[in-house]
Amino acid sequence: MAIIALKQPFPHDMMPLPTHDEHAREDFIVNLKMHMADHVYPYDETVYEKKAKPKFVKEKGRAPANSDEVHRLMMAEPYTKFWSAIARNMQEMLWDNQGRIAEHELPRIQTYVKRASNSAKGTLKLDPNFKMPRYIDAVDIHAMPGGYQTTLSDEDVFVGAVYDRGAYYYTKGMAGRWGEGGAVATINLMRDMFPDFKPKRILDVGCAIGWTTTPWRDAFPDAEIHGIDVGGALLRYGHGRAEALGKAVHFHQMSGEDLKFEDNYFDLVFSGGVFHETSNTGARKMMKEMHRVLKPGGLTLHYDIPYGGEYGLHAQFMLNWDSYYNAEPFWRQWTAINRTEFLTTAGFDPSTIIDAWADRDHDGTFRLFPKPFDDIHPNPRGGIGRPQFFGAWKK
Ligand SMILES: C[S@@+](CC[C@H](N)C(=O)[O-])C[C@H]1O[C@@H](n2cnc3c(N)ncnc32)[C@H](O)[C@@H]1O
């Protein structure tokens, strides 16, 4: 097996830096993830088609009727149990290593945040009375220690530090070295589709540490850029990071379900990878709020994991694995929501809906996204979960 060297994330002043051994662990985990994506997961379908499904048909006189049946069937297969256990372990190893790195880097990062805040170009507004939504508080999403919600002191940045390096390795560099990939891809798509649209006020809902917020600053240097999230320590880290990168962004602690902005304020409301981590009720309230704060003639545009309704049953089982074994309780429900219904229920006109895919280039990477590897890798993303963009114009 060829060893893949993933470029390191961009070392801005806030980036937690690993020791030699911690970095070796990062490389090990990312190589194991690639190996699984290229050589292990794809054969699950063969096990399904050649072994599990024929056995099921023989016993029941019919094929599995839905992905829940496929799920139960496959989780009795030694092959599936084997890769599933490795996948969960990889995730725990990844975060465990990132937690160690963040811990020894905290004093340096906290000092930096304080210094950066004193000369900031952007702003940070935390809400001491903020009530965390239960769907965030009740789970450490994707098994990330501390989830998004944990804030242990009024200087805490731990979960932000874990996210910055950890999510980079989690996504095998798919997000780009600055974590900018999803936003840059959305900007590329928007420019392809609507070259004359130049938003002046932009909101990133569920911005975490600003990976998806700062690219809008580069793309629209004269615009007013806001990022909101529920996590206080995430935002504190994000503010310091944005200042380290020299990008003026306004961060606020608030829920997308209750935006503290007036009606018709924004030209563009964006989110990246948020809805699949939000309860059904929460996601729908959020979209209604997005509609409210958009100006008539404004655009809402998002990317997230794909709608799985048109996938085959085995592919749906693979797509939704995270919901059962990777602390992603809402993932499965999101892959079943029809985007048109979701947007129109929130008030958008069906005639304005945008639905697009980040299709693959010849080298296997997704068109519109940055390329994470120095060497061409035949299937750097692995898996079946290609990003889907969706949105609508407010009439
Ligand atoms: C997968 S992260 C994506 C973060 C960022 N857009 C990025 O791509 O790096 C999802 C984010 O959504 C936030 N989130 C979930 N529910 C939210 C809500 N109701 N209001 C605001 N943010 C929310 C989480 O706290 C988390 O930071």
The ligand as an ORCA input file, in Angstrom:
! r2SCAN-3c Opt
* xyz 0 1
  C     -20.177     20.450     10.724
  S     -20.097     21.973     11.582
  C     -19.819     23.024     10.189
  C     -19.139     24.279     10.591
  C     -18.649     25.172      9.466
  N     -19.717     25.610      8.599
  C     -17.555     24.461      8.718
  O     -17.828     23.956      7.616
  O     -16.450     24.373      9.229
  C     -21.787     22.356     12.001
  C     -21.905     23.596     12.865
  O     -23.280     23.941     12.980
  C     -23.475     24.475     14.259
  N     -24.911     24.455     14.591
  C     -25.726     23.392     14.750
  N     -26.957     23.798     15.090
  C     -26.931     25.142     15.119
  C     -27.884     26.150     15.395
  N     -29.130     25.863     15.739
  N     -27.498     27.434     15.335
  C     -26.239     27.775     14.999
  N     -25.284     26.865     14.730
  C     -25.628     25.570     14.792
  C     -22.618     23.597     15.152
  O     -22.357     24.200     16.397
  C     -21.382     23.429     14.280
  O     -20.417     24.400     14.546
*
